[in-house]
Amino acid sequence: MIQKISKQVIETWISGFHKEDVEQLTNLFSKDATFYDPRYPLLKGENTIESYYTHLLSETTAWGATMFEGPYLHGEDCFAIHSRLKFTWRENNITVDWPFVAFFKVRLSDGKIIRYNEYWNTEDTLKKIGIKTWGPLPEYAKSK
């Protein structure tokens, strides 16, 4: 079952980035999902995740991958991917090809993501983009 769900999640996730479709990306998550991006504290809930993707896609465009491996299945409800993602930073039009690992925990009854964690080198990515800082913490990422 997890093999089928993981393929569906990955296909929808990749498609959502290619189309820059916030709704499609957000709909992958359960209402009470948690989401970890190494730049921010743990994000919680569908509305916060929607704000995250809205913000991310306002800063980036032209998403793709130069390498993709997985899913690596773990247990009955978890999987991981390893990729070199490619995107363009809108502010200065620099394209970055960057290593990325993501872990997904899904609810088997409906295939919704209930926990998502991504890992990548934030300092290296800043250098590749050519900016000094990620800027102030967005409102959606501040603890409530």
C-alpha positions as a Python dict, from the first residue, in 0.01 Angstrom:
ca = {
    (1, 'M'): (0, 0, 0),
    (2, 'I'): (276, 250, 91),
    (3, 'Q'): (443, 192, -244),
    (4, 'K'): (129, 298, -432),
    (5, 'I'): (64, 596, -200),
    (6, 'S'): (426, 713, -218),
    (7, 'K'): (421, 712, -600),
    (8, 'Q'): (95, 912, -605),
    (9, 'V'): (226, 1165, -351),
    (10, 'I'): (556, 1210, -535),
    (11, 'E'): (390, 1249, -876),
    (12, 'T'): (144, 1508, -740),
    (13, 'W'): (419, 1690, -547),
    (14, 'I'): (648, 1711, -853),
    (15, 'S'): (358, 1820, -1074),
    (16, 'G'): (257, 2086, -821),
    (17, 'F'): (605, 2237, -830),
    (18, 'H'): (627, 2225, -1210),
    (19, 'K'): (291, 2405, -1234),
    (20, 'E'): (371, 2628, -932),
    (21, 'D'): (31, 2528, -796),
    (22, 'V'): (-4, 2616, -426),
    (23, 'E'): (-344, 2448, -398),
    (24, 'Q'): (-219, 2120, -545),
    (25, 'L'): (81, 2116, -310),
    (26, 'T'): (-126, 2208, -3),
    (27, 'N'): (-392, 1945, -79),
    (28, 'L'): (-131, 1672, -27),
    (29, 'F'): (-135, 1746, 348),
    (30, 'S'): (-380, 1660, 623),
    (31, 'K'): (-544, 1949, 809),
    (32, 'D'): (-318, 1893, 1113),
    (33, 'A'): (6, 1804, 930),
    (34, 'T'): (348, 1913, 1051),
    (35, 'F'): (610, 2045, 810),
    (36, 'Y'): (981, 2103, 868),
    (37, 'D'): (1200, 2327, 652),
    (38, 'P'): (1546, 2388, 808),
    (39, 'R'): (1505, 2765, 783),
    (40, 'Y'): (1202, 2775, 1014),
    (41, 'P'): (1056, 2635, 1334),
    (42, 'L'): (819, 2339, 1286),
    (43, 'L'): (517, 2450, 1082),
    (44, 'K'): (176, 2313, 1179),
    (45, 'G'): (-154, 2290, 998),
    (46, 'E'): (-284, 2316, 647),
    (47, 'N'): (-324, 2697, 648),
    (48, 'T'): (37, 2747, 758),
    (49, 'I'): (160, 2501, 494),
    (50, 'E'): (-43, 2687, 230),
    (51, 'S'): (122, 3014, 339),
    (52, 'Y'): (462, 2845, 320),
    (53, 'Y'): (408, 2734, -40),
    (54, 'T'): (264, 3072, -139),
    (55, 'H'): (575, 3241, 4),
    (56, 'L'): (818, 2986, -146),
    (57, 'L'): (669, 3009, -494),
    (58, 'S'): (671, 3390, -478),
    (59, 'E'): (1051, 3370, -433),
    (60, 'T'): (1126, 3084, -675),
    (61, 'T'): (1026, 2958, -1017),
    (62, 'A'): (1121, 2702, -1284),
    (63, 'W'): (1125, 2400, -1051),
    (64, 'G'): (1267, 2072, -1169),
    (65, 'A'): (1520, 1807, -1077),
    (66, 'T'): (1851, 1698, -1226),
    (67, 'M'): (1852, 1375, -1023),
    (68, 'F'): (1578, 1191, -839),
    (69, 'E'): (1596, 872, -630),
    (70, 'G'): (1326, 695, -436),
    (71, 'P'): (1092, 642, -288),
    (72, 'Y'): (1280, 463, -16),
    (73, 'L'): (1010, 286, 184),
    (74, 'H'): (1027, 261, 562),
    (75, 'G'): (764, 75, 758),
    (76, 'E'): (403, 76, 654),
    (77, 'D'): (347, 454, 634),
    (78, 'C'): (679, 634, 568),
    (79, 'F'): (902, 699, 269),
    (80, 'A'): (1190, 923, 167),
    (81, 'I'): (1332, 1073, -150),
    (82, 'H'): (1674, 1204, -245),
    (83, 'S'): (1704, 1460, -520),
    (84, 'R'): (1902, 1739, -672),
    (85, 'L'): (1631, 1997, -713),
    (86, 'K'): (1664, 2285, -953),
    (87, 'F'): (1490, 2621, -923),
    (88, 'T'): (1541, 2987, -1012),
    (89, 'W'): (1552, 3255, -741),
    (90, 'R'): (1324, 3530, -876),
    (91, 'E'): (1504, 3825, -714),
    (92, 'N'): (1828, 3783, -913),
    (93, 'N'): (1735, 3515, -1170),
    (94, 'I'): (2002, 3273, -1045),
    (95, 'T'): (1932, 2904, -1105),
    (96, 'V'): (2037, 2664, -830),
    (97, 'D'): (2089, 2288, -854),
    (98, 'W'): (2087, 2169, -497),
    (99, 'P'): (2089, 1843, -299),
    (100, 'F'): (1775, 1773, -105),
    (101, 'V'): (1632, 1492, 108),
    (102, 'A'): (1269, 1468, 219),
    (103, 'F'): (1088, 1232, 455),
    (104, 'F'): (714, 1174, 436),
    (105, 'K'): (477, 1010, 684),
    (106, 'V'): (130, 948, 539),
    (107, 'R'): (-210, 849, 670),
    (108, 'L'): (-288, 523, 496),
    (109, 'S'): (-666, 572, 496),
    (110, 'D'): (-649, 867, 253),
    (111, 'G'): (-282, 906, 151),
    (112, 'K'): (-254, 1254, 308),
    (113, 'I'): (85, 1363, 439),
    (114, 'I'): (75, 1398, 818),
    (115, 'R'): (445, 1473, 871),
    (116, 'Y'): (698, 1613, 627),
    (117, 'N'): (1064, 1689, 696),
    (118, 'E'): (1311, 1825, 442),
    (119, 'Y'): (1686, 1859, 486),
    (120, 'W'): (1936, 2061, 288),
    (121, 'N'): (2236, 2283, 354),
    (122, 'T'): (2096, 2632, 412),
    (123, 'E'): (2436, 2809, 413),
    (124, 'D'): (2547, 2647, 88),
    (125, 'T'): (2215, 2735, -75),
    (126, 'L'): (2249, 3101, 33),
    (127, 'K'): (2591, 3112, -134),
    (128, 'K'): (2458, 2952, -453),
    (129, 'I'): (2169, 3199, -470),
    (130, 'G'): (2404, 3489, -396),
    (131, 'I'): (2217, 3636, -100),
    (132, 'K'): (2343, 3692, 257),
    (133, 'T'): (2033, 3595, 454),
    (134, 'W'): (1693, 3436, 417),
    (135, 'G'): (1545, 3760, 553),
    (136, 'P'): (1313, 3803, 849),
    (137, 'L'): (1106, 3509, 970),
    (138, 'P'): (773, 3519, 782),
    (139, 'E'): (462, 3569, 996),
    (140, 'Y'): (329, 3221, 916),
    (141, 'A'): (647, 3066, 1063),
    (142, 'K'): (631, 3249, 1395),
    (143, 'S'): (512, 3046, 1691),
    (144, 'K'): (153, 3114, 1782),
}
